[in-house]
Amino acid sequence: MKAILPALAIGGLLGLASFGASAADGTITINGSITDTTCSINGGEASKKIVLQPMTASSLSTMGATAGTSIPTDLAFTLTGCTGGATKAIANFENDTTVDPVSGNLKNTGGTAKNVQIQLLNAGMNPINITTNSNNKLADDGVAITGGDATLQYFARYFATGKAEAGSVNTSVQYTIQYQ
């Protein structure tokens, strides 16, 4: 009985305590769309492997220096047999653990070189920031789908985050084709 009285007293005090009232501060409205567009990517070979030409560490001796841009055929996505109502497409590069959140470039995740990242470029040779998606927006940079076909062109190159030190560079990124 002695143990019950303190418990009832605490319960009663909690019942009398005033909990702050809450009200909504705003509304979040979310809009989207599901498309019926599908395309074959590179004749069914959606994954790519790019081997950049070796560069000397001295060519990447200062922060922001770039070198070794891939050739056009290395990172082209050929879309064929597109069905549905979409008129534009883009490769959206996924912002995951291989992406440096500050630079938006790909980190050297499996290589031994120091102070080197991989920077992706759009067809106009403008650097893509994967974190913010700058220079790779569907509305601005999307490629027209004409006659059910489109070619999405991208490039990759070395990017120095400081004075580069020799070694291997390895990274990867996943992508999703987006349609409009």
C-alpha positions as CSV (number, residue, x, y, z in Angstrom):
1,M,0.0,0.0,0.0
2,K,2.9,2.3,0.8
3,A,4.3,1.8,-2.7
4,I,1.0,2.4,-4.4
5,L,0.5,5.9,-2.7
6,P,3.7,7.5,-4.1
7,A,2.9,6.0,-7.5
8,L,-0.6,7.5,-7.4
9,A,0.8,10.8,-6.3
10,I,3.3,10.9,-9.1
11,G,0.6,9.9,-11.6
12,G,-1.7,12.6,-10.3
13,L,1.0,15.3,-10.6
14,L,1.7,14.2,-14.2
15,G,-2.0,14.5,-14.9
16,L,-2.0,18.0,-13.6
17,A,1.2,19.0,-15.5
18,S,0.6,21.2,-18.5
19,F,2.0,19.8,-21.7
20,G,2.7,22.4,-24.4
21,A,0.1,22.5,-27.1
22,S,1.3,22.1,-30.6
23,A,0.0,23.5,-33.9
24,A,1.3,23.0,-37.4
25,D,3.6,25.6,-38.6
26,G,3.2,24.8,-42.3
27,T,2.4,22.3,-45.0
28,I,4.7,20.4,-47.2
29,T,3.2,19.6,-50.6
30,I,4.8,17.0,-52.7
31,N,4.2,16.6,-56.4
32,G,5.6,14.0,-58.8
33,S,4.9,12.0,-61.9
34,I,5.3,8.4,-63.1
35,T,6.2,8.1,-66.7
36,D,5.6,5.2,-69.1
37,T,8.8,5.9,-71.0
38,T,11.3,3.2,-71.3
39,C,14.4,3.0,-73.5
40,S,17.0,0.4,-74.2
41,I,20.4,1.6,-72.8
42,N,23.5,0.9,-74.9
43,G,21.8,-2.1,-76.5
44,G,21.2,-3.7,-73.1
45,E,24.7,-3.0,-71.7
46,A,23.9,-0.3,-69.1
47,S,27.1,-0.6,-67.1
48,K,30.3,1.0,-68.3
49,K,34.0,0.8,-67.4
50,I,36.2,3.7,-68.2
51,V,40.0,3.7,-68.2
52,L,41.4,7.2,-68.1
53,Q,44.9,7.7,-69.6
54,P,47.7,7.8,-67.0
55,M,48.7,11.3,-66.1
56,T,51.8,12.5,-64.2
57,A,51.4,13.8,-60.7
58,S,52.9,17.1,-61.9
59,S,50.0,17.7,-64.2
60,L,47.8,17.8,-61.1
61,S,50.1,19.8,-58.9
62,T,47.6,22.4,-57.6
63,M,44.2,22.3,-56.2
64,G,41.6,22.5,-58.9
65,A,43.9,21.3,-61.7
66,T,42.3,18.9,-64.2
67,A,43.8,16.4,-66.7
68,G,43.1,13.3,-68.6
69,T,39.6,13.9,-70.0
70,S,38.0,10.8,-71.4
71,I,37.2,10.4,-75.1
72,P,33.6,10.9,-76.2
73,T,32.8,7.2,-76.8
74,D,33.8,6.3,-73.2
75,L,30.8,7.8,-71.5
76,A,28.0,8.0,-74.0
77,F,24.6,6.5,-73.2
78,T,22.8,5.5,-76.4
79,L,19.1,5.2,-75.8
80,T,17.1,3.4,-78.4
81,G,13.5,2.1,-78.8
82,C,12.1,4.7,-76.4
83,T,8.4,4.4,-75.9
84,G,6.0,6.6,-74.0
85,G,5.5,10.4,-74.1
86,A,8.9,11.7,-72.9
87,T,10.8,14.2,-75.1
88,K,14.0,14.5,-73.0
89,A,16.4,12.3,-71.1
90,I,19.3,12.7,-68.8
91,A,21.6,10.4,-66.8
92,N,21.1,11.3,-63.1
93,F,24.2,10.3,-61.2
94,E,23.4,9.0,-57.7
95,N,24.7,10.9,-54.7
96,D,26.0,8.1,-52.5
97,T,29.1,7.3,-50.5
98,T,31.5,7.6,-53.5
99,V,30.6,11.3,-53.9
100,D,32.5,14.0,-52.1
101,P,29.7,16.1,-50.5
102,V,31.7,19.3,-50.8
103,S,33.1,19.2,-54.4
104,G,30.4,16.9,-55.8
105,N,33.1,14.9,-57.5
106,L,33.8,11.2,-57.2
107,K,36.2,10.2,-54.4
108,N,39.1,7.9,-55.0
109,T,37.6,5.1,-53.0
110,G,39.8,2.2,-54.0
111,G,43.0,3.7,-55.3
112,T,46.3,4.7,-53.8
113,A,46.8,8.1,-55.4
114,K,46.4,11.0,-53.0
115,N,44.5,14.3,-53.5
116,V,42.8,13.1,-56.7
117,Q,39.1,12.8,-57.5
118,I,37.2,12.1,-60.7
119,Q,35.1,14.9,-62.1
120,L,32.2,14.2,-64.4
121,L,31.4,16.7,-67.2
122,N,28.2,17.2,-69.3
123,A,28.2,17.3,-73.1
124,G,29.2,21.0,-73.0
125,M,32.3,20.1,-70.9
126,N,30.8,21.8,-67.8
127,P,31.7,20.2,-64.5
128,I,28.8,18.3,-62.9
129,N,28.4,18.6,-59.2
130,I,26.7,15.3,-58.3
131,T,25.7,16.6,-54.8
132,T,23.8,19.7,-56.2
133,N,23.2,18.3,-59.7
134,S,24.4,21.5,-61.2
135,N,25.1,21.3,-64.9
136,N,23.0,18.1,-65.1
137,K,19.4,19.2,-64.7
138,L,16.7,17.6,-66.9
139,A,15.0,20.8,-67.7
140,D,18.2,22.6,-68.8
141,D,20.6,19.9,-69.9
142,G,18.3,17.1,-71.0
143,V,18.9,15.6,-74.5
144,A,16.0,15.5,-76.9
145,I,14.5,12.1,-77.7
146,T,13.9,12.1,-81.4
147,G,12.4,9.1,-83.3
148,G,12.6,7.1,-80.1
149,D,16.4,7.6,-79.8
150,A,18.8,9.8,-78.0
151,T,22.5,9.9,-77.1
152,L,23.5,11.3,-73.7
153,Q,27.2,12.4,-73.7
154,Y,29.3,12.8,-70.6
155,F,33.0,12.9,-69.9
156,A,35.3,12.1,-66.9
157,R,38.6,13.6,-65.9
158,Y,41.1,13.7,-63.0
159,F,40.6,16.6,-60.5
160,A,43.2,17.6,-58.0
161,T,42.1,18.4,-54.4
162,G,45.7,19.4,-53.6
163,K,49.1,18.4,-54.9
164,A,48.5,14.9,-56.4
165,E,50.6,12.0,-55.3
166,A,51.2,9.1,-57.6
167,G,49.1,5.9,-57.4
168,S,46.0,4.3,-58.7
169,V,42.6,5.9,-59.0
170,N,39.4,3.9,-58.6
171,T,35.8,4.9,-58.1
172,S,32.3,4.3,-59.3
173,V,28.9,5.9,-59.5
174,Q,25.4,4.6,-60.1
175,Y,23.1,6.3,-62.5
176,T,19.4,6.4,-63.4
177,I,18.0,7.6,-66.7
178,Q,15.4,10.3,-66.0
179,Y,12.8,11.3,-68.6
180,Q,10.6,14.3,-69.2
